[in-house]
């Protein structure tokens, strides 16, 4: 994706996240000091807002309030937020941020709880997901605890990182990814529809968050040596699916090796065996 388009996608997502917080803060008709403080603290905490200076935050909140003032109904506003959030993980994050704001003063009003229920329905979140968000927020924990991604998603993302390294996905690479998804024991519990969704989510994650952030997520989510070796093996299969990997694909394999802390001799063995 061109740099300008990538930047626009991130800006759209971040604006949607901010709109969710401001809507939650104003659900009872006003934005109190504790709610405003919670909005600002959550913006500072989230990696999606890296690079935003403290002095910019108030202007961002004011800009969000102006955007929301033009909405004709709550349903329209919530639909607009959902449309700017590219995947389920971002939608769950938006709900978590809104919940943190609504509970900023340790109690939520009836209007705030009503807003969260409507927001949940708009985003298509389950009761279990909502319960985990509330437990996390009430405990004062980071939302990262709620946003953990399934291993299958992370394995799929390692393959997509390699296949998209040179800006295009070759037919052989796509076939290799689908074969891995269909036949590898890692994906034995996933239907083909779910497996394809993993690939779509992976593309969205890389597009909106960028490779450095996603490598960090992979390092945190794939925490054991066995998981990291498996992910690297899947990436190698994709890289060599069309014969000789491109220089860009080899660079991504090097980044994955460094991210996962794999030794050179293990990488050489995986490459030969794959």
NORHUCOR-V970951 format. One record per pair of residues at least 24 apart in sequence whose C-alpha atoms are under 7 Angstrom apart, sorted by the first residue. I is the first residue (numbers start at 1). J is the second residue. Records with the same first field share a line. If there is no record, write none. Layout:
I = J + J
This chain:
6 = 207 + 208
9 = 208
10 = 208 + 209
12 = 84
13 = 84 + 85
14 = 48
16 = 81 + 84 + 85
17 = 94
18 = 64
19 = 64
20 = 94 + 98
21 = 97 + 98 + 101
22 = 65
24 = 98 + 101 + 102 + 112 + 115
25 = 101 + 102
27 = 111 + 112 + 115
28 = 111 + 112
34 = 104 + 105
35 = 101 + 104
38 = 101 + 104
39 = 101
42 = 97
78 = 119 + 122
79 = 122
82 = 123
86 = 204
87 = 201 + 204
89 = 147
91 = 123
96 = 133 + 143
100 = 137
152 = 186 + 187
153 = 198
154 = 218
155 = 231
156 = 198 + 199 + 202
157 = 199 + 202
158 = 231 + 235
159 = 234 + 235 + 238
160 = 202 + 203
162 = 235 + 239 + 249 + 252
163 = 238 + 239
165 = 248 + 249 + 252
166 = 248 + 249
172 = 241 + 242
173 = 238 + 239 + 241 + 242
176 = 237 + 238 + 241
177 = 238
215 = 259
219 = 259 + 260
228 = 260
232 = 256
233 = 270 + 274
236 = 271 + 274
237 = 274
